[in-house]
Amino acid sequence: MIDFSLTDEQRMIQDAVRAFMKKEVMPYEQPLLHRALKGGSAELDKGELKALQKKAKEAGFWGIDTPEEYGGANVGPVAEALIHMETGKSFVNFKFGGSAMNVLFLLNEDQKPDYLIPVIQGERSAGFALSEPGVGSDARNIKATAVRQGKEWVLNGEKTWITNGNDADFVIAFFRTPEEGDANGVTAFLVDRAMGWKSSPIRMMGAHDPASLHFDNVRVPDRNVVGKVNDGFRVAMAFIYKNRGWILGGKNVGASERLLAMAMEQAENRVTFGKKLAERENIQFMIAESEAEIRAAKLLVLDCAWQASVDKDYRQASCVSKFFVANMANRVVDRVLQIHGGMGYAKEMPIEKWYRDLRIQRIWEGSDEMNLAWIFRSLREGRAQIGDVH
Ligand SMILES: Cc1cc2nc3c(=O)[nH]c(=O)nc-3n(C[C@H](O)[C@H](O)[C@H](O)COP(=O)(O)OP(=O)(O)OC[C@H]3O[C@@H](n4cnc5c(N)ncnc54)[C@H](O)[C@@H]3O)c2cc1C
C-alpha cells in the first residue's frame, strides 16, 4: 500500500514555516525590489539575514538538518524538502541558521572545533571550491595542485564560480595530488582565507554572485587534509546528491507554486478585448500545464527525500529530480512572465528576477546534460531500473 500523507509532525513544520515566511520574510520583498530599483541590492545583506535567522531561532527554527548532538533539530529529508518548498516561495534569499554544508560533518574530531562548530553557530562561513576556469562538468580533470613539503602542503591554481567565495572565512577545496601514488588523485583541504588565498567577485545574470579564488603558494598544514589523501572525490560527492535532490528541488517547486499563484491572480484580474485572460483557453492551458508539472516535480522531490530517509541509494532519484525540477521551474516562470505581459518583464515585479535567478538551476550542481548522462549510465549499467522508484 502507498500512503502519501504527511505525518502530523511534518504538517506542523510545514504550517509553521509557511506562517514564518508570511509574517517575517515576505514583508522584505517590496523593500528589496525598491532598493534594487534605486541601484542597490535585491538580496538580503548579512545583517538582515542574521536578524531574520535570530527571529527564526526564537520561533524554534534552527539547525533543521543538523544532528541533535550539535544542537540541531535534524527534521529528516522529507521535512527538509517541505521546508525548502516553503522558503522557496519567496525570492528573498532567506535560509534558516544553524546549518553547515554536509561535507563538513565528515571532518575528523580535531577539525570540527575550527571548521564545523563555528559554521553551525554562524560565526564562520564556508565555501566549496571544486570548479576551475578550464574545468566544470568534467571535474575529475582539475588542474590545481597540492604538493607535500614536510608537514605542510603547498597549493597552487585557480578555482572559479565559488558560491560565497567573496565572504567565506575558509573553503573546502580540491587539488590534484599526483605525487601521492595516484596520477589522477584528488585531495580535499580546509583552507582558511588567512592562509593566503585571494578572491575576486564575478557579476552574474541573477542572484548568487560567486568568486574566483587564487591560490599562489598557499601553505596548509597536514592536519587540514579532509578524509584521506587521494580520496577527494568521495568527499565532493557527499555534498552533491542531497543538494540536487531535495534542497534545490524543494526551493524550485516552492518558487513555481508562488509564481503560478501570481499567474492565476493576473489571469482573473486582467481584461483584454472585453474578457478576462482566465477565460482564454491558451492561458488556461499554460496554467494547467504548469500545475501538472509542479505536481510531478513535487512528487519527484519528495520521493527522493523519502528514499534518503530510509537509507536507499537515492542517486538516480536525485539526478532525475534535479533535471526535471530545474527545467519545470524555468518553463513555469517563462509562462508566468508571458501571462503578465509587459509587467512580467518589469523590475517592479519579482517575476523578471525569478526568471533570471532560476536559469542557474539548469547549470550548477550538475548541469542538465550531466544529470541526463548519469541517469542514462545508471540504467545502462544496471544501478537503476527503468521507472523503478522504490
Ligand atoms: C552562480 C554559480 C555558482 C557556482 N557555485 C559553485 C561552487 O560553489 N563550487 C564549485 O565548485 N562550482 C560552482 N559552480 C560551477 C558549476 O558547478 C559549473 O558551472 C558547472 O558544473 C558547469 O561547468 P562549466 O561551467 O565549466 O561548463 P562546462 O563543463 O564547460 O559545460 C558547458 C556546457 O556543455 C555541457 N557539456 C559538458 N560536457 C558535456 C558532455 N560530455 N556531453 C554533453 N554536454 C556536455 C554542459 O552541460 C554545459 O551545458 C557555480 C557556477 C555558477 C554559475
The ligand as a Gaussian input file, in Angstrom:
#p B3LYP/6-31G(d) Opt

LIG

0 1
 C       26.409000      31.026000      -9.925000
 C       27.282000      29.809000      -9.894000
 C       27.676000      29.281000      -8.664000
 C       28.505000      28.153000      -8.619000
 N       28.940000      27.682000      -7.417000
 C       29.923000      26.744000      -7.379000
 C       30.549000      26.378000      -6.149000
 O       30.197000      26.863000      -5.070000
 N       31.560000      25.484000      -6.187000
 C       32.002000      24.909000      -7.345000
 O       32.934000      24.110000      -7.296000
 N       31.418000      25.228000      -8.547000
 C       30.406000      26.140000      -8.582000
 N       29.826000      26.494000      -9.785000
 C       30.310000      25.869000     -11.006000
 C       29.286000      24.942000     -11.642000
 O       29.218000      23.754000     -10.900000
 C       29.717000      24.736000     -13.106000
 O       29.450000      25.937000     -13.795000
 C       29.003000      23.575000     -13.733000
 O       29.456000      22.360000     -13.181000
 C       29.233000      23.527000     -15.261000
 O       30.599000      23.602000     -15.546000
 P       31.130000      24.683000     -16.608000
 O       30.540000      25.995000     -16.294000
 O       32.618000      24.596000     -16.635000
 O       30.578000      24.210000     -18.006000
 P       31.227000      23.118000     -18.964000
 O       31.636000      21.922000     -18.196000
 O       32.255000      23.793000     -19.796000
 O       29.985000      22.739000     -19.869000
 C       29.426000      23.665000     -20.805000
 C       28.140000      23.063000     -21.370000
 O       28.449000      21.848000     -22.068000
 C       27.713000      20.771000     -21.498000
 N       28.565000      19.582000     -21.507000
 C       29.753000      19.423000     -20.903000
 N       30.237000      18.191000     -21.104000
 C       29.302000      17.554000     -21.864000
 C       29.195000      16.241000     -22.404000
 N       30.134000      15.318000     -22.152000
 N       28.112000      15.923000     -23.143000
 C       27.143000      16.831000     -23.365000
 N       27.187000      18.090000     -22.865000
 C       28.239000      18.444000     -22.135000
 C       27.376000      21.204000     -20.069000
 O       26.256000      20.533000     -19.571000
 C       27.144000      22.684000     -20.271000
 O       25.828000      22.891000     -20.756000
 C       28.934000      27.560000      -9.828000
 C       28.512000      28.087000     -11.077000
 C       27.709000      29.208000     -11.101000
 C       27.333000      29.777000     -12.448000

